[in-house]
Amino acid sequence: MVALDETRLADLLRRANRGDAAAYADFYRTLLPALRQIAHGVVRTVGGRPSDVEDVVQETMIAIHLKRHTWRESEMVGPWIRAISRYKSVDVMRRRGRHGASVDIDVVTETLAAPTIEDPTARTDLERYVSRLGGKPGAIVKAIGLDGQEIVEVARRMSMSEGAVRVALHRGLRKLAALRTQEAD
């Protein structure tokens, strides 16, 4: 199992969730090497190719960004990160047509969370921010981040490559973070 600096990552994610953009960037810089190791191990376990690792890393980073508010600060961050990586690994393998890909339920049972009750105003707030993006980045962030569509289906619908959708999503999320920081100041 990959060793994560639990204390540092938890501190950075906690600060990032409170709007600290520098901590957010540092969180990903600190996490990226370990995330690659985790993805490599999981991809190998489910029978993927080495080239699948970066897809898993990108999708895991996007999922962490979109779901970072679900991390419970009283719990360790490592199991939460590993669970997201495992789920994204399986998603990548399924899209590649590896229907035999599976992850033993015992591997993730300790990280399965009880359903959370959503803040009814949260979606409205998010939609307001996303509408300020406009254009393709806004449409992509809305489709993936708010509507829960898969990257592959958004790429197909918008006549873009999956890589181009990931890049646009990443740029859109970066712009959203900047908007959030500007409003907080």
Wavefront OBJ file of the C-alpha trace (Angstrom):
o trace
v 0.000 0.000 0.000
v 1.261 3.484 -0.876
v 2.160 5.649 2.088
v 0.411 9.002 2.090
v 1.418 11.862 4.353
v -1.989 11.805 6.058
v -1.355 14.789 8.311
v -0.070 17.050 5.528
v -2.709 16.026 2.989
v -5.523 16.398 5.521
v -4.277 19.859 6.524
v -3.965 20.978 2.894
v -7.396 19.622 1.907
v -9.008 21.170 4.971
v -7.487 24.566 4.072
v -8.378 24.122 0.389
v -12.000 23.384 1.271
v -12.021 26.691 3.134
v -10.901 28.565 0.012
v -7.093 28.589 0.307
v -6.015 28.365 -3.359
v -2.320 27.913 -2.515
v -3.125 24.989 -0.204
v -5.307 23.499 -2.944
v -2.447 23.598 -5.464
v -0.029 22.211 -2.861
v -2.503 19.404 -2.052
v -2.383 18.186 -5.659
v 1.406 18.606 -5.958
v 1.843 16.556 -2.796
v -0.737 13.959 -3.807
v 0.227 13.409 -7.459
v 3.229 11.042 -7.019
v 1.338 8.824 -4.560
v -1.778 8.952 -6.737
v 0.243 7.648 -9.693
v 1.504 4.750 -7.552
v -2.002 3.945 -6.325
v -3.399 4.065 -9.881
v -0.555 1.899 -11.189
v -1.232 -0.748 -8.543
v -4.984 -0.773 -9.092
v -4.712 -0.776 -12.911
v -2.301 -3.706 -12.735
v -4.660 -5.563 -10.347
v -7.672 -5.182 -12.649
v -5.722 -6.147 -15.773
v -5.262 -2.732 -17.342
v -2.434 -1.411 -19.494
v 0.304 0.909 -18.232
v -1.160 3.598 -20.530
v -4.389 3.485 -18.470
v -2.596 4.848 -15.405
v -2.606 8.514 -16.504
v -6.296 8.291 -17.452
v -7.039 6.981 -13.974
v -4.888 9.706 -12.379
v -6.665 12.467 -14.339
v -10.120 11.122 -13.621
v -9.253 10.606 -9.956
v -8.002 14.191 -9.656
v -11.196 15.484 -11.269
v -13.323 13.299 -8.975
v -11.408 14.480 -5.904
v -11.987 18.065 -6.992
v -15.691 17.527 -7.559
v -16.198 15.484 -4.380
v -13.739 17.140 -1.999
v -16.614 18.508 0.063
v -17.632 14.907 0.882
v -14.429 14.168 2.798
v -15.160 14.117 6.500
v -12.458 16.107 8.281
v -12.665 13.811 11.296
v -11.599 10.837 9.146
v -8.323 9.926 7.493
v -7.917 11.275 3.968
v -5.952 8.261 2.606
v -8.802 5.727 2.500
v -11.056 8.342 0.880
v -8.446 9.035 -1.835
v -7.737 5.330 -2.396
v -11.442 4.542 -2.761
v -11.914 7.255 -5.376
v -8.869 5.961 -7.270
v -10.199 2.385 -7.204
v -13.609 3.430 -8.486
v -12.071 5.538 -11.252
v -9.777 2.640 -12.222
v -12.765 0.376 -12.655
v -14.591 3.103 -14.639
v -11.627 3.435 -17.024
v -11.420 -0.337 -17.493
v -15.146 -0.582 -18.201
v -14.943 2.133 -20.847
v -12.036 0.273 -22.417
v -14.241 -2.818 -22.692
v -12.628 -4.816 -19.918
v -15.847 -6.089 -18.430
v -13.943 -8.559 -16.292
v -12.394 -5.721 -14.288
v -13.415 -5.881 -10.673
v -12.280 -4.784 -7.277
v -12.764 -7.044 -4.277
v -15.490 -5.517 -2.082
v -13.327 -6.176 1.001
v -10.842 -3.654 -0.389
v -13.335 -0.775 -0.245
v -15.858 -1.648 2.453
v -14.207 0.515 5.099
v -14.465 3.543 2.824
v -18.118 3.199 1.824
v -19.954 6.187 3.233
v -23.521 6.569 4.340
v -25.636 8.712 2.044
v -25.333 12.402 2.774
v -28.110 14.946 2.757
v -27.351 17.658 0.238
v -27.737 21.341 0.935
v -30.684 22.383 -1.266
v -28.982 25.694 -2.131
v -25.653 24.128 -3.108
v -26.672 23.236 -6.671
v -28.071 26.720 -7.283
v -24.815 28.256 -6.050
v -22.774 25.938 -8.260
v -24.966 26.638 -11.286
v -24.470 30.372 -10.744
v -20.675 29.972 -10.753
v -20.683 27.616 -13.743
v -22.935 29.959 -15.761
v -20.219 32.615 -15.425
v -17.780 30.372 -17.312
v -19.800 30.342 -20.524
v -18.868 28.573 -23.752
v -17.527 25.032 -23.963
v -15.790 25.106 -20.560
v -19.078 26.042 -18.893
v -21.016 23.386 -20.786
v -18.410 20.732 -19.968
v -18.204 21.594 -16.262
v -22.009 21.599 -16.045
v -22.374 18.287 -17.880
v -19.701 16.443 -15.893
v -19.682 18.239 -12.559
v -23.356 19.022 -12.082
v -25.223 16.576 -14.292
v -22.909 13.621 -13.622
v -22.279 12.731 -17.265
v -19.229 10.678 -18.194
v -16.314 12.273 -20.049
v -16.706 9.834 -22.930
v -20.348 10.787 -23.520
v -19.627 14.538 -23.286
v -16.761 14.108 -25.766
v -19.023 12.253 -28.175
v -21.858 14.798 -27.860
v -19.531 17.802 -28.303
v -17.454 16.168 -31.087
v -14.273 16.440 -29.022
v -11.623 13.951 -27.965
v -11.764 12.687 -24.377
v -8.407 14.352 -23.763
v -9.712 17.704 -25.012
v -12.737 17.377 -22.709
v -10.454 16.630 -19.738
v -8.302 19.662 -20.548
v -11.373 21.915 -20.922
v -12.804 20.526 -17.675
v -9.545 21.153 -15.827
v -9.315 24.709 -17.188
v -12.949 25.362 -16.352
v -12.466 24.093 -12.801
v -9.392 26.288 -12.436
v -11.436 29.305 -13.578
v -14.173 28.370 -11.096
v -11.621 28.235 -8.285
v -10.360 31.677 -9.305
v -13.919 33.060 -9.349
v -14.554 31.596 -5.909
v -11.328 33.117 -4.581
v -12.172 36.534 -6.081
v -15.612 36.515 -4.478
v -14.192 35.437 -1.120
v -11.769 38.388 -1.067
l 1 2 3 4 5 6 7 8 9 10 11 12 13 14 15 16 17 18 19 20 21 22 23 24 25 26 27 28 29 30 31 32 33 34 35 36 37 38 39 40 41 42 43 44 45 46 47 48 49 50 51 52 53 54 55 56 57 58 59 60 61 62 63 64 65 66 67 68 69 70 71 72 73 74 75 76 77 78 79 80 81 82 83 84 85 86 87 88 89 90 91 92 93 94 95 96 97 98 99 100 101 102 103 104 105 106 107 108 109 110 111 112 113 114 115 116 117 118 119 120 121 122 123 124 125 126 127 128 129 130 131 132 133 134 135 136 137 138 139 140 141 142 143 144 145 146 147 148 149 150 151 152 153 154 155 156 157 158 159 160 161 162 163 164 165 166 167 168 169 170 171 172 173 174 175 176 177 178 179 180 181 182 183 184 185
